[in-house]
């Protein structure tokens, strides 16, 4: 999206009945959140700001940009206290692999996490098991052991990808989930949806001058999550870095603490109107009104919100792409190492909420999608899964 395009802002109705105003929605010609049979999903109410952020235009979005399927089943334990960057409860934190497995951290200092002393590429083992997707007993799933990166992809890591980038760099079939024989991996037809060259990729990363985390030269924000990446770009990055996108089931399993069925990645504690547990609602540096890039936190900043196996920001900061095409209800009531792939899918599953969305989207039961996986939005980033 050109920097001169209008920026759509959402006015989200909170479960408490209050309003969260002034926060950036997914950026497109229009924005709407549609509740899909859930109890927590807000209706789409929106206003628009001009590209300078100077004031609202009384315009109404027209295109449906996101569908939400919210469920608030109870369950889970209170979250751990922050004892380290890798997660609170050392008895449940996964085995951390600081070296990463790919080239994205080459040349980067170990500066991620709440203490700023951990490799931005650290990745933890998630032991497999069986759980209920979205905390709904109707939809059980079993996943095998996998690794899930502790942090969302940072700007610094993505900078190394841009330096190596070409439109045809990803081999057909790469990025398959080895636990799923039906996974096709990368489809070479996706190459046509990717930017033509590094210059075009950098241009695509500039989707909103107020909130884009990318800069053409390295600066002070290298540990912010890369945003403004579409699904294909996220998938290509993870393959290049030796991983893949997590399936929705894997992502949800890690966030819910597996069979613990946590309501939030940290447990059952409802987040307050602050950023003590998650970066959401524009509370990171303010009082709930979005003001710009400072509303986004460096990856892993909120250790108290870490999940059972050490992953940070599985709730808040930026929405995260998963491998699956979006289907509601789920395509199968029970499955083993499953993902849902649909040729020519017009939407992909997003999980976790973001810096500007309300607390309903932090729930591990919340699953969402926007229409069109080849658009770039400042609320959206990704993290990678890996083979142990």
GUTORMI-977843 format. One line per field, with one value per residue (C-alpha): residue number from 1; x, y, z; residue in three letters. Coordinates in steps of 0.02 Angstrom, whole numbers. Layout:
nr c(NUM|...)
px c(X|...)
py c(Y|...)
pz c(Z|...)
rest c(ALA|...)
This chain:
nr c(1|2|3|4|5|6|7|8|9|10|11|12|13|14|15|16|17|18|19|20|21|22|23|24|25|26|27|28|29|30|31|32|33|34|35|36|37|38|39|40|41|42|43|44|45|46|47|48|49|50|51|52|53|54|55|56|57|58|59|60|61|62|63|64|65|66|67|68|69|70|71|72|73|74|75|76|77|78|79|80|81|82|83|84|85|86|87|88|89|90|91|92|93|94|95|96|97|98|99|100|101|102|103|104|105|106|107|108|109|110|111|112|113|114|115|116|117|118|119|120|121|122|123|124|125|126|127|128|129|130|131|132|133|134|135|136|137|138|139|140|141|142|143|144|145|146|147|148|149|150|151|152|153|154|155|156|157|158|159|160|161|162|163|164|165|166|167|168|169|170|171|172|173|174|175|176|177|178|179|180|181|182|183|184|185|186|187|188|189|190|191|192|193|194|195|196|197|198|199|200|201|202|203|204|205|206|207|208|209|210|211|212|213|214|215|216|217|218|219|220|221|222|223|224|225|226|227|228|229|230|231|232|233|234|235|236|237|238|239|240|241|242|243|244|245|246|247|248|249|250|251|252|253|254|255|256|257|258|259|260|261|262|263|264|265|266|267|268|269|270|271|272|273|274|275|276|277|278|279|280|281|282|283|284|285|286|287|288|289|290|291|292|293|294|295|296|297|298|299|300|301|302|303|304|305|306|307|308|309|310|311|312|313|314|315|316|317|318|319|320|321|322|323|324|325|326|327|328|329|330|331|332|333|334|335|336|337|338|339|340|341|342|343|344|345|346|347|348|349|350|351|352|353|354|355|356|357|358|359|360|361|362|363|364|365|366|367|368|369|370|371|372|373|374|375|376|377|378|379|380|381|382|383|384|385|386|387|388)
px c(0|72|114|-10|-158|-286|-261|-413|-433|-544|-661|-679|-815|-741|-824|-851|-950|-815|-732|-553|-526|-392|-309|-250|-353|-294|-254|-350|-486|-598|-602|-728|-725|-863|-905|-926|-1035|-930|-972|-827|-803|-840|-938|-843|-859|-730|-673|-529|-379|-283|-108|-30|-130|-190|-374|-523|-624|-804|-789|-854|-753|-835|-732|-738|-558|-563|-674|-664|-713|-710|-743|-711|-711|-644|-486|-303|-196|-134|19|197|293|432|591|685|668|626|466|409|393|558|472|371|481|538|717|786|898|983|1082|928|944|949|1039|922|1026|1195|1286|1155|1193|1099|983|805|693|644|825|892|1017|941|965|822|826|802|675|599|544|357|321|176|9|-178|-286|-448|-426|-493|-534|-682|-700|-786|-622|-482|-312|-149|17|190|345|398|498|418|525|521|502|409|519|615|660|844|813|705|840|953|814|793|980|967|798|745|570|612|726|605|604|440|392|506|439|337|282|371|232|99|120|-15|73|124|248|289|193|298|140|161|316|204|127|295|381|489|653|725|678|497|498|560|425|292|355|309|123|91|211|151|164|279|429|542|675|786|940|969|921|857|708|793|711|534|430|431|256|177|220|93|69|181|322|310|311|460|556|530|583|740|777|767|589|409|251|168|4|-143|-155|29|16|-143|-68|84|-22|-145|-10|-68|-190|-191|-311|-254|-369|-218|-39|10|-143|-314|-274|-374|-260|-287|-287|-98|42|93|43|27|56|-122|-248|-110|-67|119|169|1|-173|-265|-255|-137|-1|123|269|298|139|236|359|526|498|493|475|336|407|258|152|261|179|210|357|441|365|337|201|85|-43|-24|110|69|-51|41|18|-11|0|-186|-322|-465|-621|-758|-804|-645|-630|-617|-686|-532|-364|-182|-44|-173|-178|-309|-246|-358|-294|-311|-364|-423|-384|-264|-278|-208|-184|-140|-209|-101|-41|-197|-335|-436|-415|-542|-413|-282|-382|-310|-485|-483|-448|-460|-426|-428|-483|-333|-168|-67|-95|20|-42|49|-42|25|189|241|350|423|407|547|586|667)
py c(0|172|282|411|294|336|248|160|167|52|96|-71|-114|-199|-342|-223|-107|26|88|79|226|296|130|73|-62|-174|-53|-74|16|-31|-121|-227|-354|-482|-593|-772|-860|-808|-710|-591|-528|-343|-272|-170|14|125|298|350|462|544|482|616|558|736|703|597|592|536|391|215|65|-44|-203|-344|-359|-479|-618|-667|-827|-798|-920|-891|-1064|-1063|-1156|-1136|-1090|-923|-870|-884|-744|-673|-760|-750|-699|-877|-882|-879|-1057|-1148|-1315|-1296|-1186|-1277|-1315|-1154|-1157|-987|-1021|-1023|-1132|-1010|-858|-722|-685|-685|-529|-478|-452|-551|-411|-479|-522|-420|-408|-377|-520|-662|-711|-645|-817|-920|-1059|-1178|-1357|-1382|-1562|-1635|-1688|-1676|-1524|-1438|-1308|-1139|-1220|-1306|-1492|-1517|-1487|-1592|-1605|-1696|-1619|-1697|-1615|-1456|-1300|-1129|-973|-877|-711|-635|-600|-441|-301|-345|-527|-477|-358|-507|-587|-431|-433|-612|-595|-641|-676|-855|-900|-1026|-1202|-1287|-1403|-1317|-1279|-1440|-1492|-1660|-1718|-1697|-1803|-1704|-1536|-1475|-1347|-1198|-1187|-1105|-1016|-907|-830|-721|-644|-595|-427|-429|-385|-318|-139|-189|-289|-139|-33|-160|-148|36|10|150|294|305|121|30|-41|-61|67|54|73|-6|105|103|-10|-170|-269|-216|-350|-334|-286|-248|-424|-529|-716|-766|-653|-727|-905|-868|-791|-942|-1064|-962|-961|-1151|-1163|-1145|-1060|-1149|-1235|-1156|-1309|-1296|-1110|-1134|-1282|-1179|-1028|-1132|-1230|-1390|-1486|-1349|-1256|-1086|-940|-831|-886|-841|-921|-861|-686|-557|-419|-246|-81|-84|-182|-288|-450|-406|-265|-223|-83|47|33|1|183|267|263|171|299|253|378|295|175|186|83|-69|-156|-237|-425|-515|-358|-426|-581|-596|-637|-779|-944|-1113|-1160|-989|-900|-713|-607|-749|-624|-447|-343|-403|-530|-686|-782|-969|-1093|-1131|-1066|-998|-1105|-1080|-1194|-1296|-1407|-1564|-1598|-1696|-1718|-1768|-1649|-1564|-1403|-1342|-1303|-1240|-1201|-1016|-978|-799|-788|-862|-883|-748|-774|-675|-498|-344|-184|-91|-220|-250|-389|-509|-548|-599|-754|-918|-958|-811|-846|-720|-687|-543|-553|-571|-644|-536|-369|-283|-212|-133|-245|-406|-500|-682|-808|-971|-1154|-1280|-1464|-1517)
pz c(0|-47|101|38|54|188|353|425|613|713|854|942|1065|1217|1309|1455|1343|1330|1172|1115|999|887|849|679|598|458|319|159|64|209|373|463|602|589|737|681|807|956|1111|1116|940|916|774|646|685|604|563|450|473|334|299|409|559|586|601|557|400|426|306|326|269|140|116|242|296|441|503|686|772|959|1100|1284|1359|1535|1581|1615|1762|1821|1725|1787|1866|1757|1813|1649|1468|1422|1522|1701|1763|1739|1766|1608|1498|1342|1299|1228|1075|1067|910|800|647|504|440|504|660|575|629|757|940|1073|1125|1129|1276|1429|1487|1312|1328|1227|1045|939|856|1013|988|1115|1103|1122|1175|1077|1149|1130|1168|1119|983|1037|1205|1124|1163|996|905|979|897|925|877|876|952|865|898|901|900|1063|975|831|681|717|598|614|567|420|360|329|229|122|85|21|-62|-237|-300|-348|-202|-125|-196|-234|-90|36|209|227|400|421|537|402|246|157|177|3|66|-42|-204|-340|-399|-244|-322|-428|-273|-201|-233|-388|-303|-139|-184|-212|-49|48|-31|23|202|204|226|350|390|570|616|494|588|436|392|239|347|516|662|839|805|749|891|850|764|577|522|354|292|199|215|69|128|304|235|121|266|379|242|207|393|403|468|413|470|616|583|671|784|832|868|971|1065|1117|1166|1268|1359|1275|1382|1514|1399|1461|1424|1390|1356|1535|1617|1673|1735|1638|1574|1645|1554|1545|1463|1613|1526|1342|1219|1168|1164|1140|1325|1299|1316|1334|1404|1266|1126|986|949|832|826|1014|1039|973|1091|1055|1043|1210|1316|1427|1512|1630|1478|1415|1372|1453|1341|1339|1189|1209|1131|1083|1142|1078|990|813|742|683|522|529|385|377|264|368|391|518|595|586|434|544|717|768|686|706|647|539|443|322|149|11|-162|-197|-18|-3|182|308|495|606|792|946|931|915|995|941|966|1124|1251|1173|1038|1167|1213|1152|1088|968|785|646|464|344|165|52|113|-6|80|203|369|517|642|564|582|608|698|634|682|662|666|832)
rest c(UNK|UNK|UNK|UNK|UNK|UNK|UNK|UNK|UNK|UNK|UNK|UNK|UNK|UNK|UNK|UNK|UNK|UNK|UNK|UNK|UNK|UNK|UNK|UNK|UNK|UNK|UNK|UNK|UNK|UNK|UNK|UNK|UNK|UNK|UNK|UNK|UNK|UNK|UNK|UNK|UNK|UNK|UNK|UNK|UNK|UNK|UNK|UNK|UNK|UNK|UNK|UNK|UNK|UNK|UNK|UNK|UNK|UNK|UNK|UNK|UNK|UNK|UNK|UNK|UNK|UNK|UNK|UNK|UNK|UNK|UNK|UNK|UNK|UNK|UNK|UNK|UNK|UNK|UNK|UNK|UNK|UNK|UNK|UNK|UNK|UNK|UNK|UNK|UNK|UNK|UNK|UNK|UNK|UNK|UNK|UNK|UNK|UNK|UNK|UNK|UNK|UNK|UNK|UNK|UNK|UNK|UNK|UNK|UNK|UNK|UNK|UNK|UNK|UNK|UNK|UNK|UNK|UNK|UNK|UNK|UNK|UNK|UNK|UNK|UNK|UNK|UNK|UNK|UNK|UNK|UNK|UNK|UNK|UNK|UNK|UNK|UNK|UNK|UNK|UNK|UNK|UNK|UNK|UNK|UNK|UNK|UNK|UNK|UNK|UNK|UNK|UNK|UNK|UNK|UNK|UNK|UNK|UNK|UNK|UNK|UNK|UNK|UNK|UNK|UNK|UNK|UNK|UNK|UNK|UNK|UNK|UNK|UNK|UNK|UNK|UNK|UNK|UNK|UNK|UNK|UNK|UNK|UNK|UNK|UNK|UNK|UNK|UNK|UNK|UNK|UNK|UNK|UNK|UNK|UNK|UNK|UNK|UNK|UNK|UNK|UNK|UNK|UNK|UNK|UNK|UNK|UNK|UNK|UNK|UNK|UNK|UNK|UNK|UNK|UNK|UNK|UNK|UNK|UNK|UNK|UNK|UNK|UNK|UNK|UNK|UNK|UNK|UNK|UNK|UNK|UNK|UNK|UNK|UNK|UNK|UNK|UNK|UNK|UNK|UNK|UNK|UNK|UNK|UNK|UNK|UNK|UNK|UNK|UNK|UNK|UNK|UNK|UNK|UNK|UNK|UNK|UNK|UNK|UNK|UNK|UNK|UNK|UNK|UNK|UNK|UNK|UNK|UNK|UNK|UNK|UNK|UNK|UNK|UNK|UNK|UNK|UNK|UNK|UNK|UNK|UNK|UNK|UNK|UNK|UNK|UNK|UNK|UNK|UNK|UNK|UNK|UNK|UNK|UNK|UNK|UNK|UNK|UNK|UNK|UNK|UNK|UNK|UNK|UNK|UNK|UNK|UNK|UNK|UNK|UNK|UNK|UNK|UNK|UNK|UNK|UNK|UNK|UNK|UNK|UNK|UNK|UNK|UNK|UNK|UNK|UNK|UNK|UNK|UNK|UNK|UNK|UNK|UNK|UNK|UNK|UNK|UNK|UNK|UNK|UNK|UNK|UNK|UNK|UNK|UNK|UNK|UNK|UNK|UNK|UNK|UNK|UNK|UNK|UNK|UNK|UNK|UNK|UNK|UNK|UNK|UNK|UNK|UNK|UNK|UNK|UNK|UNK|UNK|UNK|UNK|UNK|UNK|UNK|UNK|UNK|UNK|UNK|UNK|UNK|UNK|UNK|UNK|UNK|UNK|UNK|UNK|UNK|UNK)
